[in-house]
Amino acid sequence: MNTRGIVFLEYGYLLEAEQDLRRAIKVLPNYLEAHINLSNVLRKKGDFKNAKKYGELAVKLDPNSAAAWNALGAQQMESAKLDEAIASFDKALSLAPKALVTIKNKAKILVVQKKWQEAIPLLQSAIGLQDFEVFSMLSRAYYIVGEVEKAIDPFIEAMRVSNPVIRKNYFSALEGVEHVIAMCDALGVYRSNFSAVAELYQLAIEALPEHTTLINNLAVSQFNQSIYDKSVENLRRLLELDPGNVQARTNLGVSLIMLGCDQRRPLRNLILHWKHDPQISGGCRLMIGEKNRICSWDGIVELRRKVAELLDRPRKHTVCEFFYFVEQLRRSS
């Protein structure tokens, strides 16, 4: 019955697992493993009072069982009794120093307590679990303490071992979105790996398909890889979700320029939105990447000047003149 209870637990059938484990304990009142497993089942059901009861019974049955101390510590952690949980995990680790689940559990408490430096070596030790939580916590800990480049690889591994449900739960939290953006920025800065940036944003968008910042950043990443058709596709998708997004309209105009499309309509929007852009040259910033820029640095300065000049003229002359000017810069680059 204990074995069947474990199977039910692994597949998420908590009620069935609880019933089988209670039967096992009724038949064998001193069955340590059944007490440990029942404590874990009750904790996952949110029945912390009874989870504590069976965790304490397990420890009494065998004070030298690392698994029993870990089960008790997990219940204490869920009940926000963090100091008690740390003590239980320390006891478990004194009995089984290489117990990765216990190491992970202790690290989780240190992360909650924002003891990032203390959490890092524990999380490094728990990498063998190949667990999403371990990788994501390690990445965040590195980032928080300022070791941004070291945060990249654990984050990539976290995405690799995750599934759509895990990612959705992670990205639904504000810190999850903030961290994926930070890691994508780091990939661009430290490794210039824009294809990996795009892959990460696509994973995030699978979880949050209407998140406008993620869609915009994916489009920018695709632009940086000269994948202008995909950039245009995502910017149009973004404008369907957020029609008033000034930067998206600007970026769309620039992407269409790079595709060599007819610019009269998009440039009309581009010019109109630039008029209300305090920096005026916001649309130019995508043109000055290391690769595939449409003109030289001097040309960009001239383009900014030209835009400012054109804004003071009647709009009907602005579109064609600006389009011609951009084409001249492209041809001379």
C-alpha positions as CSV (number, residue, x, y, z in Angstrom):
1,M,0.0,0.0,0.0
2,N,2.9,2.4,0.7
3,T,4.3,1.7,-2.8
4,R,1.0,2.3,-4.4
5,G,0.6,5.5,-2.3
6,I,4.0,6.7,-3.6
7,V,2.8,6.1,-7.2
8,F,-0.4,8.1,-6.6
9,L,1.7,10.9,-5.1
10,E,4.1,11.0,-8.1
11,Y,1.1,11.4,-10.5
12,G,-0.6,14.0,-8.3
13,Y,-3.5,11.8,-7.0
14,L,-3.2,13.1,-3.5
15,L,-6.5,11.8,-2.1
16,E,-5.8,8.3,-3.3
17,A,-2.2,8.5,-2.0
18,E,-3.5,9.7,1.4
19,Q,-6.0,6.8,1.6
20,D,-3.4,4.1,0.7
21,L,-0.8,5.5,3.1
22,R,-3.2,5.7,6.0
23,R,-4.1,2.0,5.3
24,A,-0.5,1.1,5.4
25,I,0.0,2.9,8.7
26,K,-3.1,1.2,10.2
27,V,-1.6,-2.2,9.3
28,L,1.9,-1.3,10.3
29,P,1.8,1.6,12.9
30,N,5.7,1.8,13.0
31,Y,6.1,1.9,9.2
32,L,8.6,4.9,8.9
33,E,8.4,5.4,5.2
34,A,4.6,5.5,5.2
35,H,4.7,8.2,7.9
36,I,7.2,10.3,5.8
37,N,5.2,9.9,2.6
38,L,1.9,10.7,4.3
39,S,3.5,13.9,5.8
40,N,4.5,14.9,2.3
41,V,1.1,14.2,0.9
42,L,-0.7,16.2,3.6
43,R,1.7,19.1,3.1
44,K,0.9,19.2,-0.6
45,K,-2.8,19.2,0.2
46,G,-2.3,22.1,2.5
47,D,-3.2,20.2,5.7
48,F,-0.2,21.5,7.6
49,K,-1.4,20.5,11.0
50,N,-1.6,16.8,10.2
51,A,1.5,17.0,8.0
52,K,3.4,18.3,11.1
53,K,1.9,15.5,13.2
54,Y,3.1,12.7,10.8
55,G,6.4,14.4,10.3
56,E,7.0,14.5,14.1
57,L,5.9,10.9,14.4
58,A,8.4,9.9,11.7
59,V,11.2,11.6,13.6
60,K,10.2,9.9,16.8
61,L,10.1,6.5,15.0
62,D,13.7,7.0,13.8
63,P,15.6,10.1,15.0
64,N,18.5,9.1,12.7
65,S,16.4,9.2,9.5
66,A,17.4,12.1,7.2
67,A,14.3,11.6,5.2
68,A,12.1,12.1,8.3
69,W,13.9,15.3,9.3
70,N,13.6,16.6,5.7
71,A,9.8,15.9,5.7
72,L,9.4,17.7,9.0
73,G,11.5,20.6,7.7
74,A,9.4,20.8,4.5
75,Q,6.2,21.1,6.5
76,Q,7.8,23.8,8.8
77,M,8.9,25.7,5.7
78,E,5.4,25.7,4.2
79,S,4.1,26.9,7.5
80,A,6.6,29.8,7.4
81,K,8.4,28.5,10.5
82,L,11.7,29.2,8.8
83,D,14.1,28.9,11.7
84,E,12.6,25.6,12.8
85,A,12.8,24.4,9.2
86,I,16.5,25.4,8.9
87,A,17.2,23.4,12.1
88,S,15.4,20.3,10.7
89,F,17.2,20.6,7.4
90,D,20.6,21.0,9.2
91,K,19.8,17.9,11.2
92,A,18.9,16.0,8.0
93,L,22.1,17.1,6.3
94,S,24.2,16.1,9.3
95,L,22.8,12.6,8.7
96,A,23.0,12.7,4.9
97,P,25.3,15.5,3.7
98,K,24.7,14.8,0.0
99,A,20.9,14.7,0.1
100,L,20.2,17.1,-2.8
101,V,16.5,17.6,-2.1
102,T,17.3,18.7,1.5
103,I,20.1,21.0,0.2
104,K,17.6,22.5,-2.2
105,N,15.0,23.0,0.5
106,K,17.5,24.8,2.8
107,A,18.5,27.0,-0.2
108,K,14.9,28.0,-0.8
109,I,14.7,29.3,2.7
110,L,17.9,31.4,2.3
111,V,16.4,32.8,-1.0
112,V,13.2,33.8,0.8
113,Q,15.4,35.4,3.5
114,K,17.4,37.2,0.7
115,K,20.6,35.6,2.0
116,W,21.8,35.3,-1.6
117,Q,25.5,34.7,-1.0
118,E,24.7,31.8,1.4
119,A,22.2,30.3,-1.0
120,I,24.6,30.2,-4.0
121,P,26.9,27.3,-2.8
122,L,23.9,25.3,-1.8
123,L,22.2,25.8,-5.1
124,Q,25.4,24.9,-6.9
125,S,25.5,21.6,-4.9
126,A,21.9,20.9,-5.9
127,I,22.4,21.2,-9.6
128,G,22.4,17.5,-9.9
129,L,18.7,17.5,-9.4
130,Q,18.3,19.0,-12.9
131,D,15.4,21.0,-11.4
132,F,13.8,24.2,-12.7
133,E,13.6,25.8,-9.2
134,V,17.3,25.1,-8.5
135,F,18.5,26.6,-11.8
136,S,16.1,29.6,-11.7
137,M,17.0,30.4,-8.0
138,L,20.7,30.1,-8.8
139,S,20.4,32.4,-11.8
140,R,18.5,35.0,-9.7
141,A,21.0,34.8,-6.8
142,Y,23.9,35.4,-9.1
143,Y,22.1,38.3,-10.7
144,I,21.2,39.9,-7.4
145,V,24.7,39.8,-6.1
146,G,26.0,41.4,-9.3
147,E,27.5,38.4,-11.1
148,V,25.3,38.9,-14.1
149,E,27.3,36.8,-16.6
150,K,27.3,33.8,-14.2
151,A,23.5,34.1,-14.1
152,I,23.1,33.4,-17.8
153,D,23.8,29.6,-18.0
154,P,21.6,28.6,-15.0
155,F,18.7,30.5,-16.5
156,I,19.2,28.8,-19.9
157,E,19.2,25.5,-18.1
158,A,16.1,26.4,-16.2
159,M,14.3,27.0,-19.5
160,R,15.7,23.7,-20.9
161,V,14.3,21.5,-18.0
162,S,11.0,23.3,-17.7
163,N,7.7,22.6,-19.4
164,P,4.9,25.1,-20.5
165,V,3.0,24.8,-17.3
166,I,6.1,25.5,-15.1
167,R,7.1,28.4,-17.4
168,K,3.6,29.9,-17.3
169,N,3.6,29.9,-13.5
170,Y,7.1,31.4,-13.4
171,F,6.5,34.1,-15.9
172,S,3.1,35.0,-14.4
173,A,5.0,36.5,-11.5
174,L,6.5,39.9,-12.0
175,E,10.0,38.9,-11.0
176,G,9.9,36.1,-13.6
177,V,9.3,38.5,-16.5
178,E,11.8,41.0,-15.1
179,H,14.4,38.3,-14.8
180,V,14.0,36.9,-18.4
181,I,14.4,40.4,-19.7
182,A,17.5,40.9,-17.6
183,M,19.0,37.6,-18.8
184,C,18.2,38.4,-22.5
185,D,19.9,41.8,-22.1
186,A,22.9,40.0,-20.5
187,L,23.1,37.5,-23.4
188,G,23.2,40.4,-25.8
189,V,25.8,42.4,-23.9
190,Y,28.1,39.6,-22.8
191,R,27.8,37.1,-25.7
192,S,26.1,38.9,-28.6
193,N,23.9,35.7,-28.9
194,F,20.8,37.2,-30.3
195,S,19.5,33.8,-31.5
196,A,19.5,32.6,-27.9
197,V,17.8,35.8,-26.9
198,A,15.0,35.2,-29.4
199,E,14.6,31.6,-28.2
200,L,14.2,32.7,-24.6
201,Y,11.7,35.4,-25.5
202,Q,9.7,32.9,-27.6
203,L,9.5,30.5,-24.6
204,A,8.3,33.4,-22.4
205,I,5.7,34.4,-25.0
206,E,4.4,30.8,-25.1
207,A,3.6,31.2,-21.4
208,L,2.3,34.8,-21.8
209,P,1.1,35.2,-25.4
210,E,-0.2,38.8,-24.9
211,H,2.7,40.3,-22.9
212,T,3.5,43.4,-25.0
213,T,7.0,44.0,-23.6
214,L,8.1,40.4,-24.4
215,I,6.7,40.6,-27.9
216,N,8.4,44.0,-28.6
217,N,11.7,42.6,-27.3
218,L,11.5,39.5,-29.4
219,A,10.9,41.7,-32.5
220,V,13.9,43.8,-31.6
221,S,16.0,40.7,-31.2
222,Q,14.9,39.4,-34.6
223,F,15.7,42.8,-36.1
224,N,19.3,42.5,-34.7
225,Q,19.6,39.1,-36.5
226,S,18.4,40.7,-39.7
227,I,15.2,38.6,-39.6
228,Y,13.1,41.5,-40.7
229,D,10.0,39.6,-41.8
230,K,9.6,38.0,-38.4
231,S,10.3,41.4,-36.7
232,V,7.5,43.0,-38.8
233,E,5.2,40.0,-38.0
234,N,5.7,40.4,-34.3
235,L,5.4,44.2,-34.3
236,R,2.1,44.0,-36.2
237,R,0.9,41.5,-33.6
238,L,2.0,43.9,-30.9
239,L,0.1,46.8,-32.5
240,E,-3.0,44.7,-32.6
241,L,-2.7,44.3,-28.8
242,D,-1.6,47.9,-28.2
243,P,-2.6,50.2,-31.1
244,G,-1.2,53.3,-29.4
245,N,2.3,52.0,-28.8
246,V,4.5,54.7,-30.3
247,Q,7.8,52.8,-30.1
248,A,6.2,49.7,-31.9
249,R,5.0,51.9,-34.8
250,T,8.5,53.4,-35.0
251,N,10.2,50.0,-34.9
252,L,7.7,48.7,-37.5
253,G,8.6,51.6,-39.9
254,V,12.3,50.9,-39.5
255,S,11.8,47.1,-40.0
256,L,9.8,47.8,-43.2
257,I,12.6,50.1,-44.4
258,M,15.0,47.2,-44.0
259,L,12.7,44.9,-46.0
260,G,12.6,47.5,-48.8
261,C,8.8,47.7,-48.6
262,D,6.7,50.7,-49.8
263,Q,7.2,53.1,-47.0
264,R,4.6,55.8,-47.7
265,R,1.9,54.5,-45.3
266,P,4.2,53.3,-42.5
267,L,6.4,56.3,-42.8
268,R,3.4,58.6,-42.4
269,N,2.7,56.9,-39.0
270,L,6.4,57.0,-38.3
271,I,6.7,60.8,-38.8
272,L,3.5,61.5,-36.9
273,H,4.7,59.6,-33.9
274,W,8.2,61.1,-34.0
275,K,6.5,64.5,-33.7
276,H,5.4,63.5,-30.2
277,D,8.6,61.7,-29.3
278,P,10.7,64.0,-27.1
279,Q,13.9,62.4,-28.4
280,I,12.7,62.5,-32.0
281,S,15.4,60.0,-33.1
282,G,13.9,57.1,-31.2
283,G,13.2,55.2,-34.4
284,C,16.8,55.5,-35.5
285,R,18.3,53.6,-32.6
286,L,17.5,50.2,-34.2
287,M,19.5,51.3,-37.2
288,I,22.8,51.7,-35.4
289,G,23.6,48.2,-34.4
290,E,27.0,46.6,-35.0
291,K,25.6,44.8,-38.1
292,N,23.3,45.6,-41.0
293,R,22.8,49.2,-40.3
294,I,21.4,51.1,-43.2
295,C,24.0,53.9,-43.1
296,S,27.1,55.1,-41.4
297,W,27.3,56.7,-37.9
298,D,27.6,60.1,-39.7
299,G,24.6,59.2,-41.7
300,I,22.6,58.5,-38.5
301,V,23.5,62.0,-37.2
302,E,22.4,63.5,-40.5
303,L,19.2,61.4,-40.4
304,R,18.3,62.7,-37.0
305,R,18.9,66.3,-38.1
306,K,16.8,65.7,-41.2
307,V,13.9,64.3,-39.3
308,A,13.9,67.3,-36.9
309,E,14.0,69.6,-40.0
310,L,11.2,67.8,-41.7
311,L,8.9,67.9,-38.7
312,D,8.5,71.7,-39.2
313,R,7.2,71.3,-42.8
314,P,3.8,70.5,-44.1
315,R,3.1,66.8,-43.7
316,K,2.2,66.2,-47.3
317,H,5.8,66.9,-48.4
318,T,7.3,65.2,-45.5
319,V,6.6,61.5,-46.4
320,C,8.1,61.4,-49.8
321,E,11.1,63.6,-48.9
322,F,12.0,61.5,-45.9
323,F,11.5,58.2,-47.8
324,Y,13.9,59.5,-50.6
325,F,16.4,60.6,-48.0
326,V,16.5,57.2,-46.3
327,E,16.9,55.4,-49.6
328,Q,19.8,57.6,-50.5
329,L,21.5,56.7,-47.2
330,R,20.9,53.0,-47.8
331,R,22.4,53.2,-51.3
332,S,25.5,55.0,-50.1
333,S,26.2,52.7,-47.1
